[in-house]
Amino acid sequence: WPSIFSGLEIIANRVTFSHRDAGGSPSLLDLLVSLGSNHHATLALADLNAELDYSPGTMVYISGRVLEHSVGPWPNGERFVIA
């Protein structure tokens, strides 16, 4: 289907270690959509010293190439992300 985004990734029940997106453009934003059920994940942005609630239904735009980001373990539930 037509999309304004150049790539699409689906992440299922996986911890995402701290990283920057090497293939991204520093001038563009990436859309991250957190889905799943009954999980209380946190999106950490190390460069900003911030942790954001990343519960199901959360949508976040970040520059993945510029900002170091990660999602650590969560205590329960299933987590799916469209990035």
mmCIF file of the N, C-alpha and C atoms, coordinates in Angstrom:
data_MODEL
# 
_entry.id   MODEL 
# 
loop_
_atom_site.group_PDB 
_atom_site.id 
_atom_site.type_symbol 
_atom_site.label_atom_id 
_atom_site.label_alt_id 
_atom_site.label_comp_id 
_atom_site.label_asym_id 
_atom_site.label_entity_id 
_atom_site.label_seq_id 
_atom_site.pdbx_PDB_ins_code 
_atom_site.Cartn_x 
_atom_site.Cartn_y 
_atom_site.Cartn_z 
_atom_site.occupancy 
_atom_site.B_iso_or_equiv 
_atom_site.pdbx_formal_charge 
_atom_site.auth_seq_id 
_atom_site.auth_comp_id 
_atom_site.auth_asym_id 
_atom_site.auth_atom_id 
_atom_site.pdbx_PDB_model_num 
ATOM 1   N N  . TRP A 1 1  ? 0.826  -1.174 0.000  1.00 0.00 ? 1  TRP A N  1 
ATOM 2   C CA . TRP A 1 1  ? 0.000  0.000  0.000  1.00 0.00 ? 1  TRP A CA 1 
ATOM 3   C C  . TRP A 1 1  ? 0.875  1.244  0.000  1.00 0.00 ? 1  TRP A C  1 
ATOM 4   N N  . PRO A 1 2  ? 0.347  2.370  -0.479 1.00 0.00 ? 2  PRO A N  1 
ATOM 5   C CA . PRO A 1 2  ? 1.136  3.602  -0.507 1.00 0.00 ? 2  PRO A CA 1 
ATOM 6   C C  . PRO A 1 2  ? 1.428  4.095  0.911  1.00 0.00 ? 2  PRO A C  1 
ATOM 7   N N  . SER A 1 3  ? 2.615  4.611  1.113  1.00 0.00 ? 3  SER A N  1 
ATOM 8   C CA . SER A 1 3  ? 3.003  5.106  2.431  1.00 0.00 ? 3  SER A CA 1 
ATOM 9   C C  . SER A 1 3  ? 4.011  6.243  2.273  1.00 0.00 ? 3  SER A C  1 
ATOM 10  N N  . ILE A 1 4  ? 3.964  7.193  3.197  1.00 0.00 ? 4  ILE A N  1 
ATOM 11  C CA . ILE A 1 4  ? 4.949  8.269  3.181  1.00 0.00 ? 4  ILE A CA 1 
ATOM 12  C C  . ILE A 1 4  ? 6.261  7.817  3.812  1.00 0.00 ? 4  ILE A C  1 
ATOM 13  N N  . PHE A 1 5  ? 6.251  6.644  4.463  1.00 0.00 ? 5  PHE A N  1 
ATOM 14  C CA . PHE A 1 5  ? 7.438  6.136  5.131  1.00 0.00 ? 5  PHE A CA 1 
ATOM 15  C C  . PHE A 1 5  ? 8.231  5.230  4.198  1.00 0.00 ? 5  PHE A C  1 
ATOM 16  N N  . SER A 1 6  ? 9.560  5.243  4.351  1.00 0.00 ? 6  SER A N  1 
ATOM 17  C CA . SER A 1 6  ? 10.413 4.468  3.460  1.00 0.00 ? 6  SER A CA 1 
ATOM 18  C C  . SER A 1 6  ? 10.634 3.038  3.933  1.00 0.00 ? 6  SER A C  1 
ATOM 19  N N  . GLY A 1 7  ? 10.240 2.729  5.148  1.00 0.00 ? 7  GLY A N  1 
ATOM 20  C CA . GLY A 1 7  ? 10.408 1.374  5.676  1.00 0.00 ? 7  GLY A CA 1 
ATOM 21  C C  . GLY A 1 7  ? 9.396  1.108  6.765  1.00 0.00 ? 7  GLY A C  1 
ATOM 22  N N  . LEU A 1 8  ? 9.214  -0.161 7.081  1.00 0.00 ? 8  LEU A N  1 
ATOM 23  C CA . LEU A 1 8  ? 8.268  -0.569 8.112  1.00 0.00 ? 8  LEU A CA 1 
ATOM 24  C C  . LEU A 1 8  ? 8.852  -1.770 8.831  1.00 0.00 ? 8  LEU A C  1 
ATOM 25  N N  . GLU A 1 9  ? 8.835  -1.743 10.148 1.00 0.00 ? 9  GLU A N  1 
ATOM 26  C CA . GLU A 1 9  ? 9.347  -2.854 10.938 1.00 0.00 ? 9  GLU A CA 1 
ATOM 27  C C  . GLU A 1 9  ? 8.326  -3.187 12.012 1.00 0.00 ? 9  GLU A C  1 
ATOM 28  N N  . ILE A 1 10 ? 8.100  -4.478 12.231 1.00 0.00 ? 10 ILE A N  1 
ATOM 29  C CA . ILE A 1 10 ? 7.221  -4.929 13.309 1.00 0.00 ? 10 ILE A CA 1 
ATOM 30  C C  . ILE A 1 10 ? 8.077  -5.673 14.320 1.00 0.00 ? 10 ILE A C  1 
ATOM 31  N N  . ILE A 1 11 ? 8.016  -5.216 15.563 1.00 0.00 ? 11 ILE A N  1 
ATOM 32  C CA . ILE A 1 11 ? 8.792  -5.815 16.652 1.00 0.00 ? 11 ILE A CA 1 
ATOM 33  C C  . ILE A 1 11 ? 7.805  -6.464 17.610 1.00 0.00 ? 11 ILE A C  1 
ATOM 34  N N  . ALA A 1 12 ? 8.003  -7.736 17.925 1.00 0.00 ? 12 ALA A N  1 
ATOM 35  C CA . ALA A 1 12 ? 7.086  -8.463 18.799 1.00 0.00 ? 12 ALA A CA 1 
ATOM 36  C C  . ALA A 1 12 ? 7.815  -9.005 20.022 1.00 0.00 ? 12 ALA A C  1 
ATOM 37  N N  . ASN A 1 13 ? 7.362  -8.588 21.206 1.00 0.00 ? 13 ASN A N  1 
ATOM 38  C CA . ASN A 1 13 ? 7.856  -9.112 22.486 1.00 0.00 ? 13 ASN A CA 1 
ATOM 39  C C  . ASN A 1 13 ? 9.382  -9.151 22.563 1.00 0.00 ? 13 ASN A C  1 
ATOM 40  N N  . ARG A 1 14 ? 10.008 -8.050 22.209 1.00 0.00 ? 14 ARG A N  1 
ATOM 41  C CA . ARG A 1 14 ? 11.463 -8.009 22.207 1.00 0.00 ? 14 ARG A CA 1 
ATOM 42  C C  . ARG A 1 14 ? 11.972 -6.763 22.929 1.00 0.00 ? 14 ARG A C  1 
ATOM 43  N N  . VAL A 1 15 ? 12.937 -6.969 23.799 1.00 0.00 ? 15 VAL A N  1 
ATOM 44  C CA . VAL A 1 15 ? 13.643 -5.847 24.403 1.00 0.00 ? 15 VAL A CA 1 
ATOM 45  C C  . VAL A 1 15 ? 14.485 -5.206 23.313 1.00 0.00 ? 15 VAL A C  1 
ATOM 46  N N  . THR A 1 16 ? 14.494 -3.890 23.272 1.00 0.00 ? 16 THR A N  1 
ATOM 47  C CA . THR A 1 16 ? 15.280 -3.173 22.276 1.00 0.00 ? 16 THR A CA 1 
ATOM 48  C C  . THR A 1 16 ? 16.417 -2.463 22.997 1.00 0.00 ? 16 THR A C  1 
ATOM 49  N N  . PHE A 1 17 ? 17.633 -2.905 22.768 1.00 0.00 ? 17 PHE A N  1 
ATOM 50  C CA . PHE A 1 17 ? 18.785 -2.326 23.437 1.00 0.00 ? 17 PHE A CA 1 
ATOM 51  C C  . PHE A 1 17 ? 19.057 -0.920 22.917 1.00 0.00 ? 17 PHE A C  1 
ATOM 52  N N  . SER A 1 18 ? 19.735 -0.131 23.710 1.00 0.00 ? 18 SER A N  1 
ATOM 53  C CA . SER A 1 18 ? 20.024 1.255  23.393 1.00 0.00 ? 18 SER A CA 1 
ATOM 54  C C  . SER A 1 18 ? 20.767 1.365  22.058 1.00 0.00 ? 18 SER A C  1 
ATOM 55  N N  . HIS A 1 19 ? 20.242 2.202  21.158 1.00 0.00 ? 19 HIS A N  1 
ATOM 56  C CA . HIS A 1 19 ? 20.828 2.330  19.828 1.00 0.00 ? 19 HIS A CA 1 
ATOM 57  C C  . HIS A 1 19 ? 20.364 3.618  19.153 1.00 0.00 ? 19 HIS A C  1 
ATOM 58  N N  . ARG A 1 20 ? 21.013 3.942  18.062 1.00 0.00 ? 20 ARG A N  1 
ATOM 59  C CA . ARG A 1 20 ? 20.563 4.965  17.125 1.00 0.00 ? 20 ARG A CA 1 
ATOM 60  C C  . ARG A 1 20 ? 20.320 4.256  15.786 1.00 0.00 ? 20 ARG A C  1 
ATOM 61  N N  . ASP A 1 21 ? 19.377 4.738  15.016 1.00 0.00 ? 21 ASP A N  1 
ATOM 62  C CA . ASP A 1 21 ? 19.040 4.108  13.742 1.00 0.00 ? 21 ASP A CA 1 
ATOM 63  C C  . ASP A 1 21 ? 20.004 4.586  12.655 1.00 0.00 ? 21 ASP A C  1 
ATOM 64  N N  . ALA A 1 22 ? 20.959 3.736  12.302 1.00 0.00 ? 22 ALA A N  1 
ATOM 65  C CA . ALA A 1 22 ? 22.011 4.104  11.344 1.00 0.00 ? 22 ALA A CA 1 
ATOM 66  C C  . ALA A 1 22 ? 21.455 4.453  9.973  1.00 0.00 ? 22 ALA A C  1 
ATOM 67  N N  . GLY A 1 23 ? 20.357 3.835  9.564  1.00 0.00 ? 23 GLY A N  1 
ATOM 68  C CA . GLY A 1 23 ? 19.812 4.068  8.229  1.00 0.00 ? 23 GLY A CA 1 
ATOM 69  C C  . GLY A 1 23 ? 18.870 5.254  8.143  1.00 0.00 ? 23 GLY A C  1 
ATOM 70  N N  . GLY A 1 24 ? 18.570 5.873  9.284  1.00 0.00 ? 24 GLY A N  1 
ATOM 71  C CA . GLY A 1 24 ? 17.626 6.986  9.292  1.00 0.00 ? 24 GLY A CA 1 
ATOM 72  C C  . GLY A 1 24 ? 18.265 8.295  8.869  1.00 0.00 ? 24 GLY A C  1 
ATOM 73  N N  . SER A 1 25 ? 17.430 9.262  8.609  1.00 0.00 ? 25 SER A N  1 
ATOM 74  C CA . SER A 1 25 ? 17.907 10.594 8.253  1.00 0.00 ? 25 SER A CA 1 
ATOM 75  C C  . SER A 1 25 ? 17.812 11.491 9.487  1.00 0.00 ? 25 SER A C  1 
ATOM 76  N N  . PRO A 1 26 ? 18.849 12.259 9.784  1.00 0.00 ? 26 PRO A N  1 
ATOM 77  C CA . PRO A 1 26 ? 18.793 13.121 10.962 1.00 0.00 ? 26 PRO A CA 1 
ATOM 78  C C  . PRO A 1 26 ? 17.745 14.230 10.862 1.00 0.00 ? 26 PRO A C  1 
ATOM 79  N N  . SER A 1 27 ? 17.285 14.525 9.659  1.00 0.00 ? 27 SER A N  1 
ATOM 80  C CA . SER A 1 27 ? 16.309 15.608 9.493  1.00 0.00 ? 27 SER A CA 1 
ATOM 81  C C  . SER A 1 27 ? 14.859 15.117 9.455  1.00 0.00 ? 27 SER A C  1 
ATOM 82  N N  . LEU A 1 28 ? 14.646 13.792 9.540  1.00 0.00 ? 28 LEU A N  1 
ATOM 83  C CA . LEU A 1 28 ? 13.291 13.243 9.484  1.00 0.00 ? 28 LEU A CA 1 
ATOM 84  C C  . LEU A 1 28 ? 12.935 12.552 10.797 1.00 0.00 ? 28 LEU A C  1 
ATOM 85  N N  . LEU A 1 29 ? 11.632 12.432 11.052 1.00 0.00 ? 29 LEU A N  1 
ATOM 86  C CA . LEU A 1 29 ? 11.154 11.779 12.265 1.00 0.00 ? 29 LEU A CA 1 
ATOM 87  C C  . LEU A 1 29 ? 10.656 10.376 11.950 1.00 0.00 ? 29 LEU A C  1 
ATOM 88  N N  . ASP A 1 30 ? 10.808 9.476  12.920 1.00 0.00 ? 30 ASP A N  1 
ATOM 89  C CA . ASP A 1 30 ? 10.300 8.108  12.826 1.00 0.00 ? 30 ASP A CA 1 
ATOM 90  C C  . ASP A 1 30 ? 9.066  7.999  13.706 1.00 0.00 ? 30 ASP A C  1 
ATOM 91  N N  . LEU A 1 31 ? 8.041  7.328  13.216 1.00 0.00 ? 31 LEU A N  1 
ATOM 92  C CA . LEU A 1 31 ? 6.826  7.096  13.994 1.00 0.00 ? 31 LEU A CA 1 
ATOM 93  C C  . LEU A 1 31 ? 6.915  5.717  14.639 1.00 0.00 ? 31 LEU A C  1 
ATOM 94  N N  . LEU A 1 32 ? 6.793  5.664  15.957 1.00 0.00 ? 32 LEU A N  1 
ATOM 95  C CA . LEU A 1 32 ? 6.767  4.407  16.704 1.00 0.00 ? 32 LEU A CA 1 
ATOM 96  C C  . LEU A 1 32 ? 5.375  4.251  17.300 1.00 0.00 ? 32 LEU A C  1 
ATOM 97  N N  . VAL A 1 33 ? 4.730  3.108  17.060 1.00 0.00 ? 33 VAL A N  1 
ATOM 98  C CA . VAL A 1 33 ? 3.386  2.847  17.569 1.00 0.00 ? 33 VAL A CA 1 
ATOM 99  C C  . VAL A 1 33 ? 3.449  1.622  18.460 1.00 0.00 ? 33 VAL A C  1 
ATOM 100 N N  . SER A 1 34 ? 3.121  1.788  19.735 1.00 0.00 ? 34 SER A N  1 
ATOM 101 C CA . SER A 1 34 ? 3.144  0.685  20.697 1.00 0.00 ? 34 SER A CA 1 
ATOM 102 C C  . SER A 1 34 ? 1.762  0.036  20.758 1.00 0.00 ? 34 SER A C  1 
ATOM 103 N N  . LEU A 1 35 ? 1.725  -1.266 20.554 1.00 0.00 ? 35 LEU A N  1 
ATOM 104 C CA . LEU A 1 35 ? 0.484  -2.039 20.588 1.00 0.00 ? 35 LEU A CA 1 
ATOM 105 C C  . LEU A 1 35 ? 0.660  -3.208 21.542 1.00 0.00 ? 35 LEU A C  1 
ATOM 106 N N  . GLY A 1 36 ? -0.368 -4.001 21.717 1.00 0.00 ? 36 GLY A N  1 
ATOM 107 C CA . GLY A 1 36 ? -0.273 -5.186 22.562 1.00 0.00 ? 36 GLY A CA 1 
ATOM 108 C C  . GLY A 1 36 ? -1.342 -5.179 23.628 1.00 0.00 ? 36 GLY A C  1 
ATOM 109 N N  . SER A 1 37 ? -1.088 -5.921 24.690 1.00 0.00 ? 37 SER A N  1 
ATOM 110 C CA . SER A 1 37 ? -2.069 -6.018 25.762 1.00 0.00 ? 37 SER A CA 1 
ATOM 111 C C  . SER A 1 37 ? -1.392 -6.052 27.122 1.00 0.00 ? 37 SER A C  1 
ATOM 112 N N  . ASN A 1 38 ? -1.913 -5.255 28.011 1.00 0.00 ? 38 ASN A N  1 
ATOM 113 C CA . ASN A 1 38 ? -1.551 -5.317 29.426 1.00 0.00 ? 38 ASN A CA 1 
ATOM 114 C C  . ASN A 1 38 ? -0.052 -5.249 29.689 1.00 0.00 ? 38 ASN A C  1 
ATOM 115 N N  . HIS A 1 39 ? 0.677  -4.401 28.976 1.00 0.00 ? 39 HIS A N  1 
ATOM 116 C CA . HIS A 1 39 ? 2.106  -4.242 29.274 1.00 0.00 ? 39 HIS A CA 1 
ATOM 117 C C  . HIS A 1 39 ? 2.376  -2.810 29.732 1.00 0.00 ? 39 HIS A C  1 
ATOM 118 N N  . HIS A 1 40 ? 3.420  -2.636 30.476 1.00 0.00 ? 40 HIS A N  1 
ATOM 119 C CA . HIS A 1 40 ? 3.790  -1.320 30.994 1.00 0.00 ? 40 HIS A CA 1 
ATOM 120 C C  . HIS A 1 40 ? 5.250  -1.044 30.623 1.00 0.00 ? 40 HIS A C  1 
ATOM 121 N N  . ALA A 1 41 ? 5.503  -0.989 29.331 1.00 0.00 ? 41 ALA A N  1 
ATOM 122 C CA . ALA A 1 41 ? 6.859  -0.759 28.841 1.00 0.00 ? 41 ALA A CA 1 
ATOM 123 C C  . ALA A 1 41 ? 7.210  0.728  28.956 1.00 0.00 ? 41 ALA A C  1 
ATOM 124 N N  . THR A 1 42 ? 8.498  1.004  28.901 1.00 0.00 ? 42 THR A N  1 
ATOM 125 C CA . THR A 1 42 ? 9.011  2.366  28.971 1.00 0.00 ? 42 THR A CA 1 
ATOM 126 C C  . THR A 1 42 ? 9.972  2.592  27.815 1.00 0.00 ? 42 THR A C  1 
ATOM 127 N N  . LEU A 1 43 ? 9.803  3.701  27.118 1.00 0.00 ? 43 LEU A N  1 
ATOM 128 C CA . LEU A 1 43 ? 10.722 4.098  26.056 1.00 0.00 ? 43 LEU A CA 1 
ATOM 129 C C  . LEU A 1 43 ? 11.737 5.043  26.675 1.00 0.00 ? 43 LEU A C  1 
ATOM 130 N N  . ALA A 1 44 ? 12.999 4.641  26.684 1.00 0.00 ? 44 ALA A N  1 
ATOM 131 C CA . ALA A 1 44 ? 14.058 5.468  27.264 1.00 0.00 ? 44 ALA A CA 1 
ATOM 132 C C  . ALA A 1 44 ? 14.774 6.237  26.164 1.00 0.00 ? 44 ALA A C  1 
ATOM 133 N N  . LEU A 1 45 ? 14.942 7.540  26.387 1.00 0.00 ? 45 LEU A N  1 
ATOM 134 C CA . LEU A 1 45 ? 15.683 8.411  25.476 1.00 0.00 ? 45 LEU A CA 1 
ATOM 135 C C  . LEU A 1 45 ? 16.901 8.905  26.239 1.00 0.00 ? 45 LEU A C  1 
ATOM 136 N N  . ALA A 1 46 ? 18.018 8.207  26.079 1.00 0.00 ? 46 ALA A N  1 
ATOM 137 C CA . ALA A 1 46 ? 19.222 8.452  26.878 1.00 0.00 ? 46 ALA A CA 1 
ATOM 138 C C  . ALA A 1 46 ? 19.764 9.869  26.711 1.00 0.00 ? 46 ALA A C  1 
ATOM 139 N N  . ASP A 1 47 ? 19.738 10.387 25.494 1.00 0.00 ? 47 ASP A N  1 
ATOM 140 C CA . ASP A 1 47 ? 20.290 11.722 25.244 1.00 0.00 ? 47 ASP A CA 1 
ATOM 141 C C  . ASP A 1 47 ? 19.499 12.821 25.953 1.00 0.00 ? 47 ASP A C  1 
ATOM 142 N N  . LEU A 1 48 ? 18.227 12.553 26.222 1.00 0.00 ? 48 LEU A N  1 
ATOM 143 C CA . LEU A 1 48 ? 17.381 13.526 26.910 1.00 0.00 ? 48 LEU A CA 1 
ATOM 144 C C  . LEU A 1 48 ? 17.221 13.193 28.386 1.00 0.00 ? 48 LEU A C  1 
ATOM 145 N N  . ASN A 1 49 ? 17.831 12.071 28.803 1.00 0.00 ? 49 ASN A N  1 
ATOM 146 C CA . ASN A 1 49 ? 17.678 11.590 30.177 1.00 0.00 ? 49 ASN A CA 1 
ATOM 147 C C  . ASN A 1 49 ? 16.195 11.489 30.528 1.00 0.00 ? 49 ASN A C  1 
ATOM 148 N N  . ALA A 1 50 ? 15.414 10.870 29.611 1.00 0.00 ? 50 ALA A N  1 
ATOM 149 C CA . ALA A 1 50 ? 13.964 10.789 29.772 1.00 0.00 ? 50 ALA A CA 1 
ATOM 150 C C  . ALA A 1 50 ? 13.486 9.358  29.604 1.00 0.00 ? 50 ALA A C  1 
ATOM 151 N N  . GLU A 1 51 ? 12.423 9.030  30.337 1.00 0.00 ? 51 GLU A N  1 
ATOM 152 C CA . GLU A 1 51 ? 11.722 7.753  30.175 1.00 0.00 ? 51 GLU A CA 1 
ATOM 153 C C  . GLU A 1 51 ? 10.250 8.067  29.963 1.00 0.00 ? 51 GLU A C  1 
ATOM 154 N N  . LEU A 1 52 ? 9.698  7.562  28.864 1.00 0.00 ? 52 LEU A N  1 
ATOM 155 C CA . LEU A 1 52 ? 8.316  7.831  28.506 1.00 0.00 ? 52 LEU A CA 1 
ATOM 156 C C  . LEU A 1 52 ? 7.472  6.579  28.683 1.00 0.00 ? 52 LEU A C  1 
ATOM 157 N N  . ASP A 1 53 ? 6.238  6.765  29.145 1.00 0.00 ? 53 ASP A N  1 
ATOM 158 C CA . ASP A 1 53 ? 5.291  5.658  29.210 1.00 0.00 ? 53 ASP A CA 1 
ATOM 159 C C  . ASP A 1 53 ? 5.066  5.156  27.786 1.00 0.00 ? 53 ASP A C  1 
ATOM 160 N N  . TYR A 1 54 ? 5.144  3.843  27.596 1.00 0.00 ? 54 TYR A N  1 
ATOM 161 C CA . TYR A 1 54 ? 5.041  3.260  26.260 1.00 0.00 ? 54 TYR A CA 1 
ATOM 162 C C  . TYR A 1 54 ? 3.966  2.176  26.253 1.00 0.00 ? 54 TYR A C  1 
ATOM 163 N N  . SER A 1 55 ? 2.856  2.491  26.906 1.00 0.00 ? 55 SER A N  1 
ATOM 164 C CA . SER A 1 55 ? 1.725  1.558  27.015 1.00 0.00 ? 55 SER A CA 1 
ATOM 165 C C  . SER A 1 55 ? 1.060  1.367  25.658 1.00 0.00 ? 55 SER A C  1 
ATOM 166 N N  . PRO A 1 56 ? 0.234  0.312  25.518 1.00 0.00 ? 56 PRO A N  1 
ATOM 167 C CA . PRO A 1 56 ? -0.481 0.093  24.260 1.00 0.00 ? 56 PRO A CA 1 
ATOM 168 C C  . PRO A 1 56 ? -1.270 1.336  23.844 1.00 0.00 ? 56 PRO A C  1 
ATOM 169 N N  . GLY A 1 57 ? -1.179 1.679  22.575 1.00 0.00 ? 57 GLY A N  1 
ATOM 170 C CA . GLY A 1 57 ? -1.878 2.837  22.042 1.00 0.00 ? 57 GLY A CA 1 
ATOM 171 C C  . GLY A 1 57 ? -1.017 4.088  21.972 1.00 0.00 ? 57 GLY A C  1 
ATOM 172 N N  . THR A 1 58 ? 0.203  4.017  22.498 1.00 0.00 ? 58 THR A N  1 
ATOM 173 C CA . THR A 1 58 ? 1.097  5.173  22.478 1.00 0.00 ? 58 THR A CA 1 
ATOM 174 C C  . THR A 1 58 ? 1.730  5.330  21.094 1.00 0.00 ? 58 THR A C  1 
ATOM 175 N N  . MET A 1 59 ? 1.769  6.574  20.613 1.00 0.00 ? 59 MET A N  1 
ATOM 176 C CA . MET A 1 59 ? 2.445  6.897  19.359 1.00 0.00 ? 59 MET A CA 1 
ATOM 177 C C  . MET A 1 59 ? 3.490  7.961  19.666 1.00 0.00 ? 59 MET A C  1 
ATOM 178 N N  . VAL A 1 60 ? 4.714  7.758  19.182 1.00 0.00 ? 60 VAL A N  1 
ATOM 179 C CA . VAL A 1 60 ? 5.812  8.682  19.450 1.00 0.00 ? 60 VAL A CA 1 
ATOM 180 C C  . VAL A 1 60 ? 6.546  8.964  18.139 1.00 0.00 ? 60 VAL A C  1 
ATOM 181 N N  . TYR A 1 61 ? 6.819  10.237 17.891 1.00 0.00 ? 61 TYR A N  1 
ATOM 182 C CA . TYR A 1 61 ? 7.690  10.629 16.792 1.00 0.00 ? 61 TYR A CA 1 
ATOM 183 C C  . TYR A 1 61 ? 9.044  11.011 17.378 1.00 0.00 ? 61 TYR A C  1 
ATOM 184 N N  . ILE A 1 62 ? 10.114 10.376 16.916 1.00 0.00 ? 62 ILE A N  1 
ATOM 185 C CA . ILE A 1 62 ? 11.470 10.745 17.336 1.00 0.00 ? 62 ILE A CA 1 
ATOM 186 C C  . ILE A 1 62 ? 12.394 10.703 16.119 1.00 0.00 ? 62 ILE A C  1 
ATOM 187 N N  . SER A 1 63 ? 13.508 11.360 16.233 1.00 0.00 ? 63 SER A N  1 
ATOM 188 C CA . SER A 1 63 ? 14.554 11.209 15.222 1.00 0.00 ? 63 SER A CA 1 
ATOM 189 C C  . SER A 1 63 ? 15.446 10.069 15.705 1.00 0.00 ? 63 SER A C  1 
ATOM 190 N N  . GLY A 1 64 ? 15.175 8.872  15.220 1.00 0.00 ? 64 GLY A N  1 
ATOM 191 C CA . GLY A 1 64 ? 15.885 7.678  15.671 1.00 0.00 ? 64 GLY A CA 1 
ATOM 192 C C  . GLY A 1 64 ? 17.372 7.691  15.349 1.00 0.00 ? 64 GLY A C  1 
ATOM 193 N N  . ARG A 1 65 ? 17.754 8.457  14.368 1.00 0.00 ? 65 ARG A N  1 
ATOM 194 C CA . ARG A 1 65 ? 19.185 8.562  14.044 1.00 0.00 ? 65 ARG A CA 1 
ATOM 195 C C  . ARG A 1 65 ? 19.906 9.489  15.023 1.00 0.00 ? 65 ARG A C  1 
ATOM 196 N N  . VAL A 1 66 ? 19.213 10.496 15.513 1.00 0.00 ? 66 VAL A N  1 
ATOM 197 C CA . VAL A 1 66 ? 19.810 11.491 16.400 1.00 0.00 ? 66 VAL A CA 1 
ATOM 198 C C  . VAL A 1 66 ? 19.728 11.064 17.865 1.00 0.00 ? 66 VAL A C  1 
ATOM 199 N N  . LEU A 1 67 ? 18.566 10.555 18.288 1.00 0.00 ? 67 LEU A N  1 
ATOM 200 C CA . LEU A 1 67 ? 18.349 10.216 19.693 1.00 0.00 ? 67 LEU A CA 1 
ATOM 201 C C  . LEU A 1 67 ? 18.618 8.740  19.979 1.00 0.00 ? 67 LEU A C  1 
ATOM 202 N N  . GLU A 1 68 ? 19.448 8.481  20.957 1.00 0.00 ? 68 GLU A N  1 
ATOM 203 C CA . GLU A 1 68 ? 19.672 7.107  21.415 1.00 0.00 ? 68 GLU A CA 1 
ATOM 204 C C  . GLU A 1 68 ? 18.424 6.665  22.169 1.00 0.00 ? 68 GLU A C  1 
ATOM 205 N N  . HIS A 1 69 ? 17.872 5.499  21.800 1.00 0.00 ? 69 HIS A N  1 
ATOM 206 C CA . HIS A 1 69 ? 16.617 5.052  22.397 1.00 0.00 ? 69 HIS A CA 1 
ATOM 207 C C  . HIS A 1 69 ? 16.626 3.553  22.665 1.00 0.00 ? 69 HIS A C  1 
ATOM 208 N N  . SER A 1 70 ? 15.780 3.139  23.615 1.00 0.00 ? 70 SER A N  1 
ATOM 209 C CA . SER A 1 70 ? 15.698 1.726  23.989 1.00 0.00 ? 70 SER A CA 1 
ATOM 210 C C  . SER A 1 70 ? 14.380 1.449  24.684 1.00 0.00 ? 70 SER A C  1 
ATOM 211 N N  . VAL A 1 71 ? 14.026 0.159  24.736 1.00 0.00 ? 71 VAL A N  1 
ATOM 212 C CA . VAL A 1 71 ? 12.893 -0.311 25.526 1.00 0.00 ? 71 VAL A CA 1 
ATOM 213 C C  . VAL A 1 71 ? 13.388 -1.516 26.312 1.00 0.00 ? 71 VAL A C  1 
ATOM 214 N N  . GLY A 1 72 ? 13.390 -1.389 27.628 1.00 0.00 ? 72 GLY A N  1 
ATOM 215 C CA . GLY A 1 72 ? 13.863 -2.471 28.488 1.00 0.00 ? 72 GLY A CA 1 
ATOM 216 C C  . GLY A 1 72 ? 12.773 -3.503 28.742 1.00 0.00 ? 72 GLY A C  1 
ATOM 217 N N  . PRO A 1 73 ? 13.055 -4.453 29.627 1.00 0.00 ? 73 PRO A N  1 
ATOM 218 C CA . PRO A 1 73 ? 12.062 -5.481 29.943 1.00 0.00 ? 73 PRO A CA 1 
ATOM 219 C C  . PRO A 1 73 ? 10.817 -4.882 30.600 1.00 0.00 ? 73 PRO A C  1 
ATOM 220 N N  . TRP A 1 74 ? 9.697  -5.508 30.403 1.00 0.00 ? 74 TRP A N  1 
ATOM 221 C CA . TRP A 1 74 ? 8.444  -5.105 31.039 1.00 0.00 ? 74 TRP A CA 1 
ATOM 222 C C  . TRP A 1 74 ? 7.914  -6.308 31.806 1.00 0.00 ? 74 TRP A C  1 
ATOM 223 N N  . PRO A 1 75 ? 7.152  -6.066 32.873 1.00 0.00 ? 75 PRO A N  1 
ATOM 224 C CA . PRO A 1 75 ? 6.803  -7.158 33.783 1.00 0.00 ? 75 PRO A CA 1 
ATOM 225 C C  . PRO A 1 75 ? 5.781  -8.163 33.258 1.00 0.00 ? 75 PRO A C  1 
ATOM 226 N N  . ASN A 1 76 ? 4.862  -7.744 32.397 1.00 0.00 ? 76 ASN A N  1 
ATOM 227 C CA . ASN A 1 76 ? 3.835  -8.680 31.924 1.00 0.00 ? 76 ASN A CA 1 
ATOM 228 C C  . ASN A 1 76 ? 3.235  -8.193 30.615 1.00 0.00 ? 76 ASN A C  1 
ATOM 229 N N  . GLY A 1 77 ? 2.402  -9.029 30.010 1.00 0.00 ? 77 GLY A N  1 
ATOM 230 C CA . GLY A 1 77 ? 1.700  -8.669 28.797 1.00 0.00 ? 77 GLY A CA 1 
ATOM 231 C C  . GLY A 1 77 ? 2.521  -8.886 27.542 1.00 0.00 ? 77 GLY A C  1 
ATOM 232 N N  . GLU A 1 78 ? 1.854  -8.632 26.418 1.00 0.00 ? 78 GLU A N  1 
ATOM 233 C CA . GLU A 1 78 ? 2.493  -8.766 25.107 1.00 0.00 ? 78 GLU A CA 1 
ATOM 234 C C  . GLU A 1 78 ? 2.692  -7.385 24.506 1.00 0.00 ? 78 GLU A C  1 
ATOM 235 N N  . ARG A 1 79 ? 3.830  -7.189 23.847 1.00 0.00 ? 79 ARG A N  1 
ATOM 236 C CA . ARG A 1 79 ? 4.137  -5.882 23.255 1.00 0.00 ? 79 ARG A CA 1 
ATOM 237 C C  . ARG A 1 79 ? 4.466  -6.049 21.786 1.00 0.00 ? 79 ARG A C  1 
ATOM 238 N N  . PHE A 1 80 ? 3.826  -5.234 20.969 1.00 0.00 ? 80 PHE A N  1 
ATOM 239 C CA . PHE A 1 80 ? 4.094  -5.176 19.537 1.00 0.00 ? 80 PHE A CA 1 
ATOM 240 C C  . PHE A 1 80 ? 4.327  -3.720 19.174 1.00 0.00 ? 80 PHE A C  1 
ATOM 241 N N  . VAL A 1 81 ? 5.279  -3.482 18.316 1.00 0.00 ? 81 VAL A N  1 
ATOM 242 C CA . VAL A 1 81 ? 5.591  -2.116 17.891 1.00 0.00 ? 81 VAL A CA 1 
ATOM 243 C C  . VAL A 1 81 ? 5.659  -2.083 16.370 1.00 0.00 ? 81 VAL A C  1 
ATOM 244 N N  . ILE A 1 82 ? 5.056  -1.070 15.805 1.00 0.00 ? 82 ILE A N  1 
ATOM 245 C CA . ILE A 1 82 ? 5.215  -0.795 14.377 1.00 0.00 ? 82 ILE A CA 1 
ATOM 246 C C  . ILE A 1 82 ? 6.130  0.418  14.302 1.00 0.00 ? 82 ILE A C  1 
ATOM 247 N N  . ALA A 1 83 ? 7.257  0.256  13.635 1.00 0.00 ? 83 ALA A N  1 
ATOM 248 C CA . ALA A 1 83 ? 8.233  1.350  13.547 1.00 0.00 ? 83 ALA A CA 1 
ATOM 249 C C  . ALA A 1 83 ? 8.595  1.599  12.099 1.00 0.00 ? 83 ALA A C  1 
# 
